[in-house]
């Protein structure tokens, strides 16, 4: 923990309106929005862009229907309902952030069940969810489900799926010259006697001091380390452990869908992702990944093979390659470990100039940025942005984009 003290004597000291720490979707989206709003801002990260939670996501921009499996709308489903349209505008170049260079893997997601859907059938046909979910006739089924052994009900959601590496590349290109990599960021953070955070670029007697009217922590589970470095524990964080399953196979079926089961979360979620090989990569989440957090890799692989055999008996996965990906989703701490319904941004306790944020889901990154913008003072016209940015550019490299986790394992 860094004790409060006067900043060290320094030949160089630079001031920003805001410094963002964290190079995932939350930090990059917030950087783009702040720059567009006229703030003198830069982003610091100690690792490649997207490494960790962002690239471990399935890239879904969903509208909350998967949260309605009890047969009713709720706060979680309605908080996120407008996100597909919001992102669609950005992808078309008419939204708050220009995502015209982001690849869309699918402009919809399927939801299916191999058994009767009970009251969900009526709910999905109701006016309450009109325009968000539609029944798919047999003639329009995707190739994967055009098999006589498929007997279930199939629905199409307005949810879309993005290629996350291209999303990161798009945001990095939008903000080139404002993103920098710096090792051991937490160890360089200090606070002064007025409880304002600042950062020392060098570990010597006269380091360059970087100051900001607001430090914005968007480093996922790294937020806890950043706060601890300043002697702060609030806002507190919780980690939701998952273990996803990666299946490389030769079947030519790109597919994006939720299979419904007995739980209030999908039994299985499948997304398909680009790969450097000729294989098809299915990334499996849902209840399987939640239960998989308490399994060994071998146990999860066995469970995944059983699920695929039951759901797709017409496919043979004997030659498929199975691997697991443990990931911990970082969220603001909730009572009884509940799942947050919205993005979260609040001031750090007892630190005058720090905001801490978690989007909680990739699709809610815009909500996080909006919350942060609402809590910032107006840009300070007296701050000379070019000198500060030029100094960082001379001292620090730009980070690369991390590989997809399953590609990193197969290099």
C-alpha positions, 0 to 999 in steps of 0.5 A, spaced: 500 500 500 502 506 498 501 511 504 499 518 502 505 523 501 507 529 497 509 528 490 516 527 489 520 533 486 520 532 479 522 536 473 516 534 469 509 533 471 503 533 466 496 533 467 490 530 464 482 531 464 482 523 465 487 517 465 483 511 464 487 504 466 485 498 463 485 496 456 479 491 455 472 493 452 470 498 458 476 502 457 477 503 450 469 504 449 470 510 455 476 513 451 473 513 445 467 517 448 471 521 452 475 524 446 469 525 442 466 529 448 473 534 448 476 531 454 484 531 454 485 523 456 489 517 455 489 510 456 494 506 460 494 498 460 500 493 463 498 488 458 495 487 450 489 489 449 483 485 450 487 480 454 482 476 459 475 478 460 474 481 454 477 476 449 474 470 453 467 473 452 463 470 446 462 477 443 454 477 444 450 483 443 444 481 446 437 484 448 436 480 454 431 475 452 435 469 455 434 472 462 426 471 461 426 464 461 422 464 467 416 467 462 416 474 464 420 480 463 425 483 469 430 488 470 435 484 467 432 483 461 429 490 460 436 494 462 439 491 456 433 491 451 436 497 447 443 494 446 442 491 440 439 497 436 445 501 440 450 497 437 447 496 430 447 504 429 455 504 431 456 498 426 453 502 421 457 509 423 451 513 425 452 511 433 456 514 439 462 510 437 464 508 429 465 501 429 464 500 421 471 496 421 468 491 426 466 484 423 459 482 425 459 474 426 452 473 426 446 478 426 442 474 430 442 468 435 438 462 436 434 459 442 432 452 441 429 447 446 429 439 444 423 438 449 416 442 450 417 450 452 411 450 456 409 457 458 415 460 454 411 458 447 406 463 449 410 468 452 415 468 446 409 470 442 406 475 446 406 483 445 411 484 451 417 481 446 414 483 439 420 484 435 425 481 440 424 474 438 421 470 432 419 463 431 423 460 426 419 455 421 422 449 419 424 451 412 428 457 415 432 453 420 440 453 420 444 448 416 446 445 423 438 443 425 436 441 418 436 434 420 430 429 421 433 428 428 432 435 430 425 435 433 425 441 438 422 449 437 427 454 434 426 461 435 431 467 432 433 473 437 435 480 435 442 479 438 448 479 434 455 476 435 461 480 434 468 478 432 472 481 438 479 482 435 476 486 430 472 490 435 478 491 439 482 493 433 477 498 431 477 502 437 484 502 437 485 505 430 479 510 432 484 512 438 491 511 435 496 515 439 492 515 446 493 508 448 500 506 452 502 500 455 506 501 462 508 495 466 507 495 473 501 500 473 499 499 480 506 499 483 506 506 480 500 509 483 500 514 489 496 519 493 498 525 495 496 529 502 489 531 499 488 524 497 488 525 490 491 519 486 497 520 481 502 516 477 510 516 477 513 514 470 519 512 473 522 509 480 527 514 481 528 520 486 525 525 480 520 521 477 516 524 471 509 525 475 502 524 471 496 527 474 489 527 472 483 530 474 480 523 474 483 517 474 478 511 471 479 504 473 476 499 468 481 494 469 476 488 470 479 484 476 485 488 476 481 494 479 482 491 486 489 491 485 489 498 483 485 500 489 489 496 494 495 500 491 492 507 494 489 504 500 482 503 498 477 497 498 471 500 496 467 499 491 468 492 492 469 487 487 466 480 486 468 474 481 464 470 478 468 464 476 466 460 469 470 454 465 468 455 458 469 449 453 473 450 446 471 445 441 475 444 435 472 440 430 471 439 422 463 440 421 462 445 417 456 448 421 458 455 424 452 456 429 450 461 434 445 459 439 442 458 446 439 451 448 434 451 453 434 446 459 431 446 466 435 452 469 433 459 468 440 460 464 441 457 458 443 449 458 448 451 453 450 457 449 454 456 442 458 461 439 463 460 433 469 464 432 474 465 427 481 460 427 487 460 424 486 453 422 481 450 417 477 447 424 471 450 426 471 453 433 465 452 437 465 456 444 461 453 449 458 457 455 451 457 459 450 453 465 455 448 462 460 453 464 457 455 470 457 448 473 464 447 470 467 452 474 467 447 480 469 441 475 476 439 473 478 440 466 477 432 464 470 432 468 468 439 464 470 435 457 466 429 459 460 433 461 461 437 454 461 431 450 455 428 453 451 434 452 453 435 444 451 427 444 445 429 446 443 435 443 446 433 436 446 425 435 447 426 428 454 429 429 460 425 431 465 429 435 470 423 436 476 427 432 474 433 435 479 437 440 476 439 447 480 444 451 477 448 457 478 456 458 477 458 466 475 465 466 473 470 472 468 475 470 469 481 475 463 485 477 461 490 483 460 486 489 452 485 490 448 482 496 448 475 496 453 474 490 447 476 485 448 478 478 448 485 477 443 488 472 447 494 469 454 497 468 457 500 474 461 506 475 462 509 482 467 514 486 473 510 490 472 511 497 476 516 500 480 517 494 478 524 491 479 523 484 478 516 482 472 513 479 471 505 478 467 501 473 465 495 471 461 494 465 459 487 467 457 484 460 461 486 454 454 489 451 453 494 457 460 497 455 456 503 452 452 504 459 458 504 463 461 510 459 455 514 459 455 513 467 462 515 467 461 521 463 455 523 467 460 524 473 466 528 470 467 535 470 467 539 464 473 539 460 479 544 462 481 548 456 487 550 460 490 543 460 495 543 454 493 536 451 499 535 446 505 536 451 502 531 455 500 526 450 507 527 446 511 525 452 507 519 453 508 517 446 516 518 447 516 514 453 511 508 452 509 503 446 502 502 444 500 495 446 498 490 441 491 486 441 492 479 445 490 473 441 484 469 442 485 465 448 484 458 444 489 461 438 494 462 444 494 455 446 495 453 439 501 457 437 
